[in-house]
Amino acid sequence: MSRSGHLQRKIIHIDMDAFYASVEQRDDPSYRGKPVIVGGSPQGRGVVAAASYEARKYGVHSAMPASRAVKLCPKAVFVKPRFDVYREASQQIREIFLEYTDLVEPLSLDEAYLDVTENHKEIPSATLIAKEIKKRIKEETGLTASAGISINKFLAKIASDMDKPDGIYLISPEKAEAFIEELTIDKFHGVGTATQKKMERMGINTGKDLKAWDEVDLVKQFGKSGHHYYRIARGIDNREVKPNRIRKSIGKERTFAEDISDLEWIQNFLDDLAEKISGSMKKMNAAGKTITLKVRFKNFETITRSQTLYHFTSDAREIATIAKNLLIETAVGEREVRLLGISVSSLNLREGGSFGEQLEIPFKKY
């Protein structure tokens, strides 16, 4: 319990590591271990959208002019952004979140807050939940994430930056005050570069320095933002995690480590996939009318085939049967497959159920 007597919240901030660049390295093994820059061009045109950790070692970062990035890292591999692929990966990751809590607040494609004070799996430890989520993201998407855990959004977000990449960091309630006092001002989210310089001129270099100022004087110096700086210096952040998505479909998919051509194995895989989807739907008291099969071939060509029923279903056998019938309309068996997925949309919420956005997620090959 908090000092005020209210239940202390357990907040996780998940931040994907070098997200765009990591997706590119995942999908093209030749990029792995190399400095990858997403966006811009080797001719020095445009702006960097993202940089791999290998490129960051040279000082390359997002929003940097490509001309500057080329000078810092002449051997960098420049890649055109594939936002459809990044959105797809983000959706897969978000679905993992939703299995633990409905209180998911995405900030962008690569980060989100989760309130796991009460969670679907009734796991008492937010740290254990964060470890599970990180493990599942790695297994199911091939990507790494860093997690920060604390009692509010402000501290959780700071924590997720403390042990990157592929890290996990807890700021416990009893250590929050000391942690903030030792934190340098440049690490405070919400303190921009101009404000940081002004604070440093005022002798405010750490959280302890900021905490020494009273609220009235901070407001005089920084306007309304002074109220915010006064609160964060004391670890006070009462913002709730606010879901802002509407669930439209329930689905799962899998990108294979090796391309698959065995038709019998693929059909069995679709059976397993349908079982997983059916289980998820029943947990949410949901059913749907439209079944969609997604296939990505070895050359990255992606196609979908759909069938809409006259009735709602969450039955695994029916979903699998329709998916396998849709498979006949593709070249699966003749062409090697990189990814397979099934989703169910046109959802109907049964009594007692509730859902936010449901996005497709890969799962492990048995």
N, C-alpha and C positions, 0 to 999 in steps of 0.2 A: 504494500500500500504506500501511496505517496504521503508527504507530510500533511497534505490537505485532507487525507482520508479517502481520496478517490483511488480506484484501481490504477496502478501504475502501468502505463502502456508499454508494449514491447514492439518496437519498430525496427524493421530491416530495410536498409537501402541497398539494392542490388545495382551494380554498375558493371556493364560488360567491358572487358579489356580490349582496347584498341579495336572496337567492334567492326567497323567497315573493313579495315585492313585484315583483321583476323578471319573474317568471312572469306576474303579473297585468298588468304593463305590456306584456309581449309579446303577450298574448292579447287585450287591449283597447287599441287604439291611442289611445283618448281619455284613457287614464291616463298616457301618456308625457309626461315633462317635468313632471308634477304630483307633489306630495307625497302618496304613497300609504301608507296604514297598513293592514296586514292584521291583523284581529282587533280586538276592542273595538267601540265604537260611537260615533257623533258625539254621542250623549246622555251620554257620559262613563262608560258602563258597560263592565266587562270590562277585559282587559289586552291590551296591544299584543303581537302575535306576531312582527311584523316591520315594518320601515319602509324605504321607498325612500331613496335618497341625498338626494333633494329634501326629504324629511321630516326626515332626520337633521341637515340644516343648521340646523333649528330646535331641535335638542337632543332630538328624539324617538328612542327606542331600544326594543328588545325588552324585555319584562317590565315596562315602564312602565305605570302605571294609565292607562286611556284618558282619564280626567278630566284628568290632567296633560297628556297629549298634545294634547287639544283646546285647552287654554289656550296651549300653546306654539305650536301650528300650527292656528289656527281654520279655515283653508281646506283642510285635509287631506281627502283622499278616503278614506273608510273602506270596506274590502272584507272580506267574509266569507271565511275561509280555505277553500281547496279542496284538502284534503290528498291526495285521490286524484290530482289533477293534478300536485301537487308530487312525489308518489311516482313517478308516471309519468316526469316529467322527470328525476328522480334516477336512475331505472333506465336511461334512455337514456344518460345521462352515464357511468354505471358501466360500461356495455358498451363505451364508448370506451376506458376504462381497461384493461379486460380484453383488448383487442387488443394492448396493449403489455406487460402483465405479469399473471401470475396472483396476484402478491403485492399485493393491494388490500385495505386495511383501512378500511371505511367507519366514520366516527365519528358521522355523522348523515346526513340526506337531502342536505345541502349541502356536506359536506367528507369527504375521505378521504386516507389515506396510500398512496403507491405506492412499492414498492422496485423500482427499475429498474436495479440493479447488473448484473443479467443480464436481458435483455428479448427479447421475441419478434421484434422487428424488428432486433435486433443493432445498435442505434444507440449509439455509445460515449458520447455526451454527454447527460446528464440534462437540461440546459438546452434542447437541441434537442427532446427528447421533450416537455418541458413546453410549449414553443412550439407544437408540433404539436397537442397535446391541447387547448390553449386555442383554437387556430384551428378545430379540428374541433367543439368544443363550440359555438362561435359560429355556424359554418356549419350545423350539424345541429340545433341547438335554439333558436338565436336569443338565447342567454343568454351572459353574460360570466363569466369565472372569473379568480381571481388564483392565482398559483402561487409557492410557495417551494421552493427547492432547496438541500439541504445534505447533510451526512454522517450525520445522525441525525434522529429525529423531532422532538426538542426544537427544534433549529435550523431545520428545514424549516417547522415551524408558525409560528415567529416570523417567518421570512422572508416567508411568504405574507401577512402583515399590513403589510409595509413599503411596499408600492406599490399600494394599493387605490384605486379599483376597476380591474379589467382589467389588473392589473400582473403583473410577473414579477421575482423577486428571488433572487439567488444569494448564499449565504454559503459561499464556497470554504474548503477545509480550512486554507489558509495564513492566511486572514483571520478565522477563527472566534474565536480567542482575543481579538484586539483588539476584534472586534465585541461580544462578550459583556461585556468590561470597560467599554465605553462605554454599554451598554444600561442604561436606567433600570429600577429594580426593578418598576415598574408594568407593564413590557412582558414580564416573565418569566411564562410560562404555568406555572401551578401555585402561584403566589404570589397568594393571595386578598387582598381589601381589608383584612381585619383583620391579616393577616400583614404586608402592605405597611406599614401604619401602625406596627406594632411595630418592623419593621426600620428604618424612618425614624427612630424614636425612639432606636434603637441606633446611628444614624449610618450605616446601610446604605442608600445612595441609588442606587448603581450596581452593576453586576456586579463592578467592580474592588473596591468596598467589601466585597461579599459574599465575594469570593475571599480577602480578607485574613484572614477568620476561619478557624480550624481546625475540623476536623470535630467534635471532642469538645465544643467550646463551642457549636457550632450545635445539636448534639443536646441539650445542657443547656437551651438556650433554646426549641427548637421540637420536642423529642421526636424520634420516628423520622423526621419530615420533614426534620430537620437533615441526615440522610445525603443526601437528595435535593438539598437546597439546596447542599450542598458539591459534589456532582457537577456540577449544571447550571452552577455558577459557573465550572467548568472545561470546559464543553461536553461532558461525558461523559453519554451516553445510549445504553445498550446494548439498549434494547427493540427487538425485531424487529417488522416489519410482519406482522401475523397475519390472513390471510384468514378471514372468519367467515361466508361465504355458500356455499350449494350451488346450482350451476347447474341450473335447471329447464327452461329453454326457450332457443331461439335465434331471434331475430327482429329485424326492422328495420321502421321506419316513417318516414313523412315528413309533416310539417305544411307545407302549401303556402302560399306567400306570397299567392296568389290562389285563390279557390275554383274547383274544376274540375267541369265537367259533360260534357266530351267523353269518351264511353264508349270509343272506340278508343284515345285517349291513355291512359286509365286502364288498359286491358288491357295495353298496351305497357309501362306503368309497372310493373305486377305482374310481367311477364316479367323486367324489370331487377331488381326487388326479389328475386325468387326466385333469380336468378343470384348476387346478393350473399350471400344466406343460404346457398345451397349452397356457395359458396366458403368462408365462415366455418366451416361444418360440417365440410367436408373437411379444413381446416387443423387442426381439433380432433379428427379421427377420430370424429366423432359422427354419429348418425342419429336420426330420430324417427318416431313413428307418427301424431301428431295435428297437423294443419295448421289454423291459425286465421286467419281474415281479420278485420281490424279496420277499421271505417269510422266516421269522425266527420263529420257533416254540418255545413252552414253555421251551423245554430242550436246547435251544440255537442252535439247528441244523438249518443251513441256506441253502436254496436252491434257484436257479434261473431258470427261464424258459424264452426263447426268441423266437421271430418270426421276420423274416426280410421280408419286403415288396418289391415289385418291383418299388414302387414310394415313393416319400418323403411326409411326412405328419406332420402337427402340429394340426390336428383336434382333439378336445377333445373327441368327440363321438367315433371316430375310435380308438384312443389310449385306451379308456376305454373298448371298445368291445374286442379288442385283449387281453388286460390284463385279462379280465374276462374269456375269452376262455382259456388262459394259466392257470388260476386258477383251471380249471377242471383237469389239469395234476398233481395237488398237492393234499395233504391230508387235505387241508383247509376245515373246516366244520366238519371233523372227529377229528382233533387235534387242540388244542388251539394255537392261534397265538400271538406272542409277537411283531412282527414287520411286516409291509407291505410297499412295495415301488414299484414305477414304474420309469424306466428311458428310455429315447429315445436317441439312438446313431446313428452312421453313418450319421453324420450331414451334411447338405448342407447349405452354407451361402448364403442367398438371397441378392440381391443388396441393398447396404446401411447398411448392418449389420456387426457386428464384435463381436468376442467373444474370451475370454481366456478360461482357464480350467473351466468347469462346473462340479460340484460335487454334489452328492446326499444330500438332506437336508430333515429332518422331518418337518411336520407342524402340527398345532393343530387340535385335534379332534373337530368336530362341535357338 
